[in-house]
């Protein structure tokens, strides 16, 4: 079984979150969805270093501070749309420097008011944990998908 470790970094500024609209590549499993910047951990890379690298690569921003928010587990039942099991570490970044990139290969970056996040097109599981992110609450979640459909989930506050 293939297992992948990744990160998501939610950047917040003045009541808004920097989100990525994955709208450029037809083969992108996230095409049409809004997601936080993030990606896969490289071999021997620490989780915080992965979060800093992915944030910089995808947005042009350098994290000055990262707050760990939680874990996401995506089990592989044999029909996962994510090509195997995933474990993601979720971070919140409120202190950063740099300028947001204008053009990235995956899509468009945009500052979205917190109140509008859950109304964006996104994975069904993202709607479950995003309220925790908005409130800055720590959590753990397991989200099981078959094909592109969320079939079960568990979420728990770890504050």
C-alpha positions in Angstrom: 0.0 0.0 0.0 1.3 3.4 -0.9 1.3 6.0 1.9 2.0 9.7 1.3 2.7 12.4 3.9 1.7 16.0 3.0 0.9 19.4 4.4 -1.7 22.1 4.0 -0.9 25.6 5.0 -3.8 28.0 5.6 -2.6 31.6 5.3 -4.8 34.1 7.1 -4.7 37.9 6.9 -7.3 40.5 7.9 -10.1 37.9 8.1 -9.3 36.3 4.8 -7.6 33.1 3.7 -5.3 32.7 0.7 -6.8 29.9 -1.3 -5.8 28.2 -4.5 -8.4 27.6 -7.2 -7.1 24.5 -9.1 -8.4 25.4 -12.5 -5.6 25.1 -15.0 -4.7 21.4 -15.6 -7.3 19.0 -16.9 -5.6 15.9 -15.4 -5.5 17.6 -11.9 -7.6 15.5 -9.4 -8.5 18.7 -7.7 -9.6 20.5 -10.8 -12.3 23.0 -10.1 -11.8 22.9 -6.3 -10.4 25.5 -4.0 -7.7 24.2 -1.7 -5.1 25.5 0.7 -1.5 25.7 -0.5 0.3 22.5 0.2 1.8 19.3 -1.1 3.9 16.2 -0.6 6.8 15.8 1.8 10.1 15.1 0.2 12.4 12.4 1.4 14.0 13.2 4.9 12.2 16.6 5.0 10.8 17.6 8.3 7.0 18.4 8.4 7.5 22.1 9.3 10.2 22.4 6.6 7.8 20.8 4.1 5.1 23.3 5.0 7.5 26.3 4.6 8.8 25.0 1.3 5.3 24.2 -0.2 4.0 27.6 0.9 6.9 29.4 -0.7 6.8 27.3 -3.9 3.0 27.7 -4.4 2.5 31.3 -3.2 5.8 33.1 -3.0 5.3 33.7 0.7 7.8 32.9 3.4 6.2 31.7 6.7 7.6 33.6 9.7 5.4 31.5 12.0 3.5 28.3 11.6 0.8 27.0 14.1 0.1 23.3 14.0 -3.7 22.8 13.7 -4.2 19.1 13.0 -3.9 15.9 11.2 -5.9 14.6 8.3 -6.0 10.9 7.5 -7.3 9.7 4.1 -7.5 5.9 4.3 -7.2 3.9 1.1 -10.1 1.5 0.7 -9.0 0.5 -2.8 -11.0 3.2 -4.5 -9.4 6.4 -3.1 -9.2 9.2 -5.6 -5.9 10.2 -4.0 -3.8 7.3 -5.3 -3.3 5.6 -1.9 -3.4 6.5 1.7 -2.6 10.1 2.8 -1.7 11.7 6.1 -1.7 15.5 6.0 -0.5 17.9 8.6 -2.5 21.2 8.7 -0.9 24.5 9.6 -2.1 28.1 10.1 0.2 30.9 9.0 -0.6 34.4 10.2 2.9 35.9 10.0 4.6 35.9 6.6 6.6 38.0 4.2 6.8 38.3 0.4 4.4 38.9 -2.4 1.7 36.5 -3.6 2.6 35.0 -7.0 0.3 36.2 -9.8 0.7 33.1 -12.0 1.2 29.6 -10.9 0.8 26.3 -12.8 -2.1 24.9 -10.8 -4.4 27.8 -10.9 -5.2 31.2 -9.3 -4.5 32.4 -5.8 -7.1 34.6 -4.2 -7.8 36.0 -0.7 -11.2 34.7 0.4 -13.2 36.1 3.4 -13.4 33.4 6.1 -17.2 33.6 6.0 -17.2 32.5 2.3 -14.7 29.6 2.5 -17.2 26.8 3.0 -19.4 28.1 0.1 -16.5 27.5 -2.4 -16.4 24.4 -4.6 -14.2 22.0 -2.5 -13.9 18.4 -1.5 -16.8 17.4 0.8 -14.3 16.5 3.6 -12.8 20.0 3.5 -16.2 21.4 4.5 -16.0 19.3 7.7 -12.6 20.5 8.9 -12.5 24.0 7.5 -14.6 25.4 10.4 -11.8 24.2 12.7 -9.2 26.0 10.6 -11.3 29.3 10.6 -11.5 29.2 14.4 -7.8 28.2 14.7 -8.9 25.1 16.7 -6.7 21.9 16.8 -8.3 18.8 15.4 -7.8 15.3 14.0 -9.9 13.9 11.2 -10.2 10.8 9.1 -12.0 11.2 5.8 -12.7 8.2 3.7 -13.4 8.6 0.0 -14.4 6.1 -2.7 -14.0 7.4 -6.2 -14.7 11.2 -5.6 -17.4 10.6 -2.9 -16.9 11.0 0.9 -18.3 7.8 2.4 -17.4 8.3 6.0 -15.6 10.6 8.4 -14.5 11.2 11.9 -13.4 14.5 13.4 -12.3 15.3 17.0 -11.2 18.5 18.7 -7.7 18.0 20.2 -7.5 21.4 22.1 
